[in-house]
């Protein structure tokens, strides 16, 4: 049986969503605690799906905002289990809140207003600790990087992310090799959440976690490996003036999904394999960062 006290508290939680809607933007809100921002974005996202409150672009944008809020909380040192509990509470509140609630409808209207400009944005940049993701949801006849991060490894360079003509695209690694050699294969290596308790962050000797090298953000074991499904010459649309020395490797869709589930503070690696008198592996690191939020941003254009 629900107490009168509990009944009085329910609308208060929904009213908080009005404040959250005003704070929704491309960067985490500063006026609310990180957990509160995550709670309200998760609540309104769940309520939106249940009650049909938002047009598809707004709903997808809200999902991207929720992913950013979770990542901001993780970077601030929050426990992933605690954040999962916060999101579970938000979903439970959304489930028991009437769709015709005046507070819920008011919060939904604020969110629609807040995202009018967001829905029109075609490009977004997601800064990380050491590397950024750049997102582009413009469509066109030529392939383009939809969500990409650059990496330098020795004299070689790599662009990694999602590429295609429209929508989310496919997960690619395009390597440019200074010595002109051709890798025969590539693989994407990352922590396996099913075999580990959380992100591996080797802080030994590090003055700041935010400056921790990417090589120290990958575990030595409990890894998942995705082998590239295809290899081809990279065109100028993805490799620019370096197309004559660039090779593109396509990874399975499951790899993009797994990557979006990782902690933003950790890293993954792309390994390029070369054959010769002595086999050689060249490794490039990628910061996970806001990959999940960028992916949600791209999906906004698809809906």
N, C-alpha and C positions, 0 to 999 in steps of 0.2 A: 504494500500500500504506500502511495506517495504522500509524504508529509506536506503540510501547508508551507513550511519553510522552503522545501525543495521547489514547490510550485512557484514561489515568489522569486527564486533565484534564476529560473530558466530564462525569463525575458532579459535579465541583466546581461547574460552571456551573449545573447543575440545583439543587444545594443552595442556591446563592445565591437561587433562586426562593423557597425557604422563608422567607428573611429578607424578601424583597420582599412576599410574601403577608401577613406580619405588618404591613408598612408601608402596605399599600393602604388608602386612605381618600379622603375627598372633597377633600383637599388634598395637594399633593406631599409625599412623605416627606422629612424633614430628616436622617435618619440615614444615608442613602445618597446618593452623587453622582447628579446628575440623569441622566447617561447610564446609570448602573447601574439606576436605577429604570425608565427607559424600556426597557432591555434585558430586564429580568426580566418586566415587564408584557407586552411583545411576545412573549417566549418562551412564557409561560404561556397567552396568548391563542391563539397559533398551535398550541400543544400541545393546548389544550382543544378546538379545532375538529377537529384531526386524530384525537384519541383519544376524543372524546366525554366529556371529563372533567366538564363543568359543565352544569347545567340552564340553560335559555335566559336567565333573568334574571341569573344570575351571569356568564355569558359576555358579555352585553351590558354589564353593569356593569364588567367587566374591560376591555372595549373603551373605555368612557368614561374609565377610569383611565389607559389607555395614551395616549389623546388629551391628557389633562391633563398627563401626564408630558412628552410631546413639547412642548407649549406652554410648560411651565415651563422646559424647557431652551432653547427659542428666546428666551424673555424674558431668560434669563441670558446670552445672547450666543452660543449654540452655532450652528455652521454647519449649515444644513438638510441639506446633502449628507452631513455627518458623521452626523447623526441617522438619515438614510435608510440609511446603511451599518450603523449599530448595529442597526436593526430587521431588516435583511437577515440579519445574523449571527444574530440571535435566531431568526428563522424557520428558518435552516439548522440550528441546534442542535436546535430542536424537531422538525425533520424526521428527524434521525438518532437521536433519543432514543427508546428503547423505551417503548411505552405502559404496559407493566407494570413500569417502573423504580420501585424503592422510593422513591427520592428524588423522582421526579416525582409519585407518588401522595401522598407526604407534603406536598409543596408544594400540590397541588390541594386537599387537605383543609384546609390552613390558609387557603386562599383562600375556600373555602366558608364557613368559620367567620367570616372577616373580613367577608363580605358578607351575613351573615344580617340585620343591622340595615339595611344599605344597601338591600337588596331591598324592605324595608318602607317606605322613605322615599318620600313622594309629592311633596315640594318640595325644591328645591335652589337655592342662589344661587352664581353664578360671578363673583367680583369681577374687574374688569379694571383697567387703568391709570387710565382716566377714566370708565368706565361699566361697569355690571354687567349680566349676563344673569340673569334669574330663570326657573326651570323649574318646571312644574307638570304632573305626569302623572296627576292625578285625571281620571276620566271622568265625564260627566254628560249631561243632556239639552241644556243650553245650551252654546253656543260659549264657549270661554275661551282666554286666551293660554296656550299650552303652553310657549313659550320666547320671552321678550320683553325688549327694551331700550328705554328712554325716551330721547328726544332733544328738546332745545329749540333752535329756530332762529329768531332774532328774536322776534317776539311769538307765533309759532306753535309747536305741539308735535306730536310724532309718537311713536307706539308702533310698533315694528318687530319682526317675528319670526314664529314659527310659531303658528298658531291653529287650533282645531277642537274637536270634541266628544270625540274619542278619538285615540289614536295620536299620530303626529307632527304631523298637521295640514298646512296649506298656508302658504306664505310670504306674509305680508301687511305692508302699510304702512298705518297708520291716521293720517291727518293731521287736526289740529284747527286751523282757520284763524281767527285773531282778527278779521279783517275780513269774515268770512262768505262770501268768494269761493269758487267751485267750480273746482278744477283739472280740466281735460279729460283729462289723462293723467298718468302717472308712469313713471319708469324707474329702474332700479337699476344703478348704475355701479360697477365694481370693476376692480382690476388683472387683466389677462389673463395667467395664468402661462405660457401658450404663446408669448407675445410679450415676455416679460421674464425677467430672470435671478434675480429675487428681489424682496422687498418694497422699496418706496420709502419711506424715512424721512428727511425733510428736517430734519437736526439743526442747521442754521445758526441760531445765536443761542439755542439751547436749552440750558439748564443741565443738564437731565436728560431722557433718552429717555422715561422713564415719564411725564413731564409734557408731552410733545410734543403740541400740539393735533392733533385728528383731521384737520383740513384739511391738515396737513403729512405725513399718513400715506398719502396717495393720489398716485400718479404723474400727471404732466401729460399723458402719452400711454400707449400700449400698454394701452388700456382695453377691457373687455368691457361691453356694455350689454344689459340685459334689460328689455324693455318690458312693462308690466303687461298681463295678459291680460284683466282685467275690472275695472270700477269699480262701486261701489255705496255707498249710504248705510251708514254704520257703525251697528250697533245698540248699545243700552246695555250689552250683554254684553261688548263690546270697547271701547267709547268712554265708558262710564259716563255721567255727567251732561252730558258735552259731545256727546252723540250728535246733537243738532240742528245742530252745526257740523262734524261729522266725516265724512270720506270714506275708504272702504277701497279699496285697490288690491291685486289678487292677482297675484303673479309666478309664472312657470313653475317646475316642480319642479327643472329643471336649474340654476336660480339658487341654490337652497338647497344643492345638491351642490357647486357651484363655490365658494360662500361657505365651506363647511366645509373646503375644501382650502387656504384662504389662511393666511398667517402671522398669529398672534394679535395681533401688534403693529400691524398695519396697519388701515386704515379703508376703508369703502365709503360710497357716498353714494346717497341717494334724492332724485331731482329731481322736483318737482311742477310741471307746466306749466299756465300760465294764459293764456287768450286775451283780447284786448281791443284797444284802440287801439294798445297796445304790448305785444307778447308778453312774458311774465314767467316766469322760472324761479326757484323757491325750493328751496334745497338743504339737506338735513339729513344729518348724518354719523352713522355707526354704527361703533363699535369692534368689530372681528372677535372679539377675545378668545377665550373658550372656547366659541364657538358649536358647534364640532364635538363637544366633550365633552357639552354640553347636549343636542344632538341625539341622541347615543348614549344619554344618560340617558332620553330619551323613548322610544327604541326598546326599552328594557328592558321597558317595560310592554306592548309589542306582541307579545312573543315567548312 
